[in-house]
Amino acid sequence: MATDTALSAQERLALINKNLAEVLNPEIIEDVIVKQNRPLSVYWGTATTGRPHCGYFVPVMKIGELLRAGCRVKILLADIHAFLDAMKAPMELVKFRAQYYRFCITALLQAVNVPIDRLEFVLGSSYQLSPEYTMDLFKITSVVSEHDSKKAGSEVVKQEKDAKLSGLIYPLMQALDEEHLGVDAQFGGVDQRKIFALAMDALPRLGYKVRAHLMNPMVPGLQGGKMSASDPDSKIDLLDPPDVIQKKLRKAFAQPKVVEGNGLLSFIEYVLLPAGSLKHGEPLFEVPRHDAETLVYTDIKKIHSDYENDILTPQLLKPAISSALIELMKPIQEAYNSSPEWQANQRQAYPPPEEKKKKVKKDKGNRYPGGAKPEVPAPNAEAIEDLEKLKLESKPADA
């Protein structure tokens, strides 16, 4: 794989901006790459809550491209943020989940042959509990209103009618992380845009510089909406076996000839094609056909065109994606199966839910008001017959 030493400044900029929905303050990136001629420092944060699923391939593919462009990338394992977001992750499990995320993200990058020598993992609580950070948090609360903080987190933090203060602190901390991680830019999805805008407004008021912001588009899940860890059919777990992957993709929603909002096509665009580039040096997606030659794609526009013209159908698309995804996830699952440490961590981070005890109905007997009457056994037919004989035998002879 080419590194920053083999790429020109313009090639690095093109790779950094590739497949992004929007970039805020791109001049900051250009200044670092072209004028200062040094690696761009970027951070991406993830709250360590539910188990990482295939949706994580989307930001990880972009992180792979940033690393290939020579960027220095910090991945924030946001354990405190996980607790602040409606307490989705209990504090006693947070440290185990942060370690699980580290295992998963490392394996995701290694699966597409991305060198991770410029990658650094940072645990949020390692610096967010320091006196300096705490003081900055107090300072930023004095310059940001309750309304602006709630608005900033509206697409990221779980919103309630009677909002908890934790949800208001969440976006403030995400803004401060840019300064305390010492980066040039922050990377995230377009759902983070309001938090990025908050950071651009608030940090200069604390005497800190503005950063650039790189935004991925939001990729639909398998059922057309957001890929959610709480909906088993909307996401594929990184450890799902091949038969489960095939089953979930067969159930995926894909309207024929419709490109807009098609989660399968988006997955090809933002995961499978970039994965081909990172692994083989060029984007590649193949669709085998029983009665014709295999369709070979290197460009998403051609895929969209063939899908709209019904050359590429959902019936062809689903098994092709299944095969590509199973192949992509194979080294991840091999890494998990060969690591007792990862397996033990998985059990600690996501212990199975406790089974609820079944209520046993108490037998109160029949000696209480309304109690069931004791059952009287039905008379035996043979016993009745014997009784009748006995009555006849006991009668006097002259009767």
C-alpha positions in Angstrom: 0.0 0.0 0.0 1.2 3.5 -0.8 2.0 5.8 2.1 2.3 9.5 2.4 5.9 9.4 1.1 4.7 8.0 -2.2 1.8 10.4 -2.6 1.9 14.0 -3.7 0.2 16.7 -1.6 -2.7 16.9 -4.0 -3.1 13.1 -4.0 -3.2 13.1 -0.2 -5.8 15.9 -0.2 -7.9 13.9 -2.8 -7.8 10.8 -0.7 -8.7 12.7 2.5 -11.7 14.2 0.8 -12.8 11.1 -1.0 -16.4 9.9 -0.4 -17.1 12.6 2.2 -20.5 14.3 2.4 -19.1 17.6 3.6 -15.9 19.3 4.9 -15.9 22.3 7.2 -12.9 24.6 7.0 -11.0 22.7 4.3 -8.4 25.5 4.2 -7.1 24.2 7.5 -6.4 20.8 5.9 -4.8 22.4 2.9 -2.6 24.6 5.1 -1.3 21.5 7.0 -0.7 19.3 4.0 0.6 21.9 1.4 2.1 24.8 3.3 3.3 23.1 6.5 4.0 19.8 4.7 3.3 17.6 7.7 0.8 14.8 8.5 -2.8 15.9 9.3 -3.8 14.9 12.8 -7.4 13.7 13.0 -9.6 12.2 15.7 -12.7 10.0 15.5 -14.7 9.2 18.6 -17.0 6.4 19.3 -19.1 5.9 22.4 -18.5 2.3 23.7 -22.0 1.1 24.1 -23.5 -1.7 21.9 -21.5 -4.3 20.1 -19.8 -3.0 16.9 -21.6 -4.2 13.8 -20.9 -4.0 10.1 -22.0 -0.3 10.1 -18.6 0.4 11.6 -17.0 -0.6 8.3 -18.2 2.8 7.0 -16.1 5.1 9.2 -13.3 2.5 9.4 -12.9 2.4 5.6 -12.5 6.2 5.8 -10.0 5.9 8.6 -8.1 3.5 6.4 -8.0 6.1 3.6 -6.9 8.8 6.1 -4.1 6.5 7.3 -3.1 5.8 3.7 -3.0 9.5 3.0 -0.4 9.8 5.8 -2.7 11.2 8.5 -2.1 10.5 12.1 -5.4 9.2 13.5 -6.5 9.1 17.1 -9.5 6.9 17.9 -11.3 8.1 21.1 -12.9 5.3 22.9 -15.4 7.5 24.6 -16.2 5.6 27.7 -17.6 8.6 29.7 -19.7 9.7 26.7 -21.2 6.2 26.7 -22.3 6.6 30.2 -23.6 10.2 29.6 -25.8 9.1 26.7 -28.8 8.0 28.8 -26.5 5.6 30.6 -26.5 3.2 27.7 -23.3 1.6 29.1 -23.2 0.8 32.8 -20.0 2.1 34.4 -19.0 -1.4 35.6 -19.0 -2.6 31.9 -17.5 0.4 30.2 -13.8 -0.5 30.6 -14.5 -4.0 29.1 -16.5 -2.5 26.2 -13.8 0.0 25.4 -11.3 -2.9 25.2 -13.7 -4.8 23.0 -14.0 -1.8 20.6 -10.3 -1.7 20.4 -10.1 -5.4 19.4 -12.8 -4.9 16.8 -11.5 -1.7 15.2 -8.0 -3.1 15.0 -9.2 -6.2 13.3 -11.4 -4.2 10.9 -8.4 -2.2 9.7 -6.1 -5.3 9.5 -8.8 -7.0 7.4 -8.2 -4.5 4.6 -4.4 -4.5 5.0 -4.2 -1.0 6.6 -1.0 -0.4 8.5 -1.8 1.0 12.0 1.5 2.4 12.9 0.0 5.9 12.7 -3.1 4.9 14.7 -3.5 5.7 18.4 -6.3 4.6 20.7 -7.2 7.0 23.5 -9.5 6.2 26.4 -11.7 9.2 27.2 -11.4 8.8 31.0 -7.6 8.8 30.7 -7.7 12.6 30.3 -11.4 13.8 30.7 -11.1 13.4 34.5 -8.1 15.7 34.8 -8.2 19.0 36.6 -7.4 20.9 33.4 -10.2 19.2 31.4 -12.6 19.7 34.3 -11.8 23.4 34.4 -12.3 23.7 30.7 -15.7 22.0 31.0 -16.7 24.6 33.6 -15.5 27.3 31.3 -17.4 26.1 28.2 -20.7 25.8 30.3 -20.4 29.6 30.9 -20.4 30.4 27.2 -22.8 27.8 25.8 -26.6 28.1 26.5 -28.8 25.2 27.5 -30.7 25.6 24.2 -27.6 25.5 22.0 -26.2 22.5 23.8 -29.4 20.5 23.5 -29.8 21.5 19.8 -26.2 20.4 19.1 -26.7 16.9 20.5 -30.2 16.5 19.1 -29.2 14.0 16.4 -26.6 12.1 18.5 -27.8 12.0 22.2 -31.0 10.4 23.2 -33.5 13.2 23.7 -36.2 13.2 26.4 -38.9 15.6 27.3 -37.3 16.3 30.7 -33.7 16.3 29.4 -31.0 15.1 31.7 -28.0 17.3 32.3 -25.7 14.5 31.1 -27.2 14.9 27.6 -26.2 18.6 27.6 -22.7 17.9 28.8 -22.1 15.3 26.0 -21.7 17.8 23.1 -19.6 20.2 25.2 -17.1 17.4 26.0 -17.0 16.4 22.3 -16.0 20.0 21.4 -13.3 20.1 24.1 -11.9 16.8 22.9 -10.5 18.6 19.8 -8.3 20.7 22.0 -7.3 18.2 24.5 -6.4 15.6 21.9 -4.3 18.2 20.1 -5.7 17.5 16.6 -6.1 19.5 13.4 -9.5 18.0 12.5 -12.4 15.8 13.7 -14.0 13.1 11.7 -17.6 11.9 12.1 -20.9 11.4 10.3 -23.2 14.2 9.1 -25.3 13.6 12.2 -22.5 15.2 14.1 -22.6 18.5 12.2 -24.4 20.5 14.9 -21.8 19.4 17.5 -19.0 20.4 15.0 -20.7 23.8 14.6 -20.9 24.2 18.4 -17.1 23.5 18.6 -16.3 26.0 15.9 -18.3 28.7 17.9 -17.3 27.8 21.5 -13.6 26.9 21.3 -12.4 30.4 20.1 -14.3 31.9 23.0 -12.1 29.8 25.4 -9.0 31.0 23.5 -8.6 27.8 21.4 -8.3 27.4 17.7 -10.9 26.2 15.3 -10.5 22.8 13.7 -11.6 21.3 10.4 -14.4 18.8 10.3 -14.7 15.8 7.9 -18.2 14.2 7.6 -19.2 10.9 6.2 -22.7 10.5 4.8 -25.2 8.5 6.8 -25.5 5.0 5.3 -29.0 3.3 5.5 -29.3 0.0 7.3 -30.4 -3.3 5.8 -34.1 -2.4 6.4 -33.7 1.1 4.9 -33.4 3.1 8.2 -30.5 3.6 10.5 -28.4 0.6 11.2 -29.2 0.0 14.9 -27.7 -2.4 17.4 -31.1 -2.7 19.0 -32.7 -4.1 15.8 -31.1 -7.5 15.0 -32.4 -7.5 11.4 -31.1 -4.0 10.6 -27.4 -4.9 11.3 -24.9 -7.7 11.0 -22.6 -8.4 13.9 -18.9 -8.7 13.2 -19.0 -12.3 14.6 -22.1 -13.5 12.8 -21.4 -16.8 11.0 -21.9 -17.0 7.2 -25.3 -18.6 7.3 -26.6 -15.8 9.5 -25.1 -13.2 7.2 -26.8 -14.8 4.2 -30.1 -15.0 6.0 -30.1 -11.3 7.1 -29.1 -10.1 3.6 -31.9 -12.2 2.0 -34.3 -10.3 4.3 -32.8 -6.9 3.5 -35.1 -4.3 1.9 -34.1 -3.4 -1.6 -36.7 -2.0 -4.0 -36.0 -2.9 -7.6 -34.7 -0.1 -9.8 -34.7 2.4 -6.9 -31.2 3.7 -5.9 -32.2 6.4 -3.4 -32.2 5.2 0.2 -31.0 1.7 -0.9 -28.9 0.4 2.0 -27.3 -2.4 -0.1 -26.1 0.0 -2.8 -24.7 2.4 -0.1 -22.9 -0.5 1.6 -21.2 -1.3 -1.7 -20.3 2.4 -2.3 -18.9 3.1 1.2 -17.6 -0.3 2.3 -17.0 -2.9 -0.4 -15.5 -0.6 -3.1 -13.2 1.2 -0.7 -12.2 -2.1 0.8 -11.2 -3.3 -2.6 -9.0 -0.1 -3.0 -7.3 -0.6 0.3 -6.7 -4.4 -0.2 -5.9 -4.5 -3.9 -5.1 -0.9 -4.9 -8.4 -0.5 -6.9 -12.1 -0.7 -6.2 -13.7 -4.0 -7.2 -17.1 -5.6 -6.8 -18.2 -8.7 -8.7 -21.7 -10.1 -9.2 -21.8 -13.8 -10.5 -24.6 -14.8 -12.8 -25.7 -18.4 -13.5 -26.7 -17.8 -17.2 -24.3 -15.0 -18.2 -20.8 -13.6 -17.5 -20.0 -12.2 -14.1 -20.7 -8.5 -13.7 -17.5 -6.7 -12.7 -17.7 -3.2 -11.2 -15.1 -0.6 -10.3 -17.4 2.4 -10.2 -20.5 3.1 -8.2 -22.1 5.1 -11.0 -22.1 2.0 -13.3 -23.7 0.0 -10.4 -26.4 2.6 -10.0 -27.1 2.7 -13.8 -27.4 -1.1 -14.0 -29.6 -1.3 -11.0 -32.0 1.4 -12.3 -32.1 -0.5 -15.7 -32.8 -3.8 -13.9 -29.6 -5.4 -15.2 -28.5 -5.7 -11.6 -31.5 -7.0 -9.6 -31.9 -7.5 -5.8 -31.8 -11.3 -6.5 -28.4 -10.9 -8.0 -27.2 -8.2 -5.6 -27.9 -9.9 -2.3 -25.9 -13.1 -2.7 -23.0 -11.1 -4.2 -22.9 -8.8 -1.2 -23.1 -11.8 1.1 -20.1 -13.5 -0.5 -18.1 -10.2 -0.5 -18.9 -9.5 3.2 -18.2 -13.0 4.4 -14.8 -12.8 2.7 -14.2 -9.4 4.2 -15.1 -10.6 7.7 -13.2 -13.9 7.5 -9.9 -12.5 8.9 -11.8 -10.6 11.7 -13.5 -13.8 12.9 -10.3 -15.8 12.6 -8.6 -13.2 14.8 -11.4 -13.5 17.4 -11.3 -17.3 17.3 -7.5 -17.4 17.8 -7.5 -14.9 20.7 -8.6 -16.2 24.1 -8.0 -12.7 25.5 -10.6 -11.2 23.0 -13.0 -14.0 23.7 -12.8 -13.5 27.5 -13.2 -9.8 27.0 -16.3 -10.3 24.9 -17.9 -12.3 27.8 -17.0 -9.5 30.3 -18.2 -6.6 28.0 -21.5 -8.2 27.0 -22.5 -10.8 29.6 -25.7 -12.7 28.7 -28.9 -11.2 30.3 -29.9 -12.9 33.5 -32.9 -15.2 33.0 -36.0 -14.1 34.9 -37.2 -16.6 37.4 -40.5 -18.2 36.5 -43.2 -17.6 39.0 -44.4 -20.9 40.6 -48.1 -20.9 41.5 -48.5 -21.8 45.1 -50.9 -24.6 46.0 -53.1 -23.0 48.8 -55.2 -26.1 49.2 -59.0 -25.9 49.5 -59.4 -24.6 53.1 -59.9 -21.0 52.2 -62.8 -18.9 50.9 -63.3 -19.6 47.2 -60.8 -22.4 47.2 -61.3 -25.3 44.8 -63.4 -28.2 46.1 -61.6 -31.4 46.6 -61.9 -33.7 43.7 -63.9 -36.9 44.4 -62.8 -39.8 42.3 -65.4 -41.3 40.1 -66.7 -44.7 41.3 -65.1 -47.7 39.7 -67.5 -49.7 37.6 -66.3 -53.1 38.9 -66.6 -51.9 42.5 -70.3 -50.9 41.9 -71.0 -54.3 40.4 -69.4 -56.1 43.4 -71.4 -53.8 45.8 -74.7 -54.8 44.1 -73.8 -58.5 44.4 -73.1 -58.0 48.0 -76.5 -56.4 48.6 -78.2 -59.3 46.9 -76.3 -61.9 48.9 -77.1 -60.1 52.2 -80.9 -60.3 51.7 -82.9 -62.8 53.8 -83.9 -66.0 52.0 -87.7 -65.3 52.3 -87.5 -61.8 51.1 
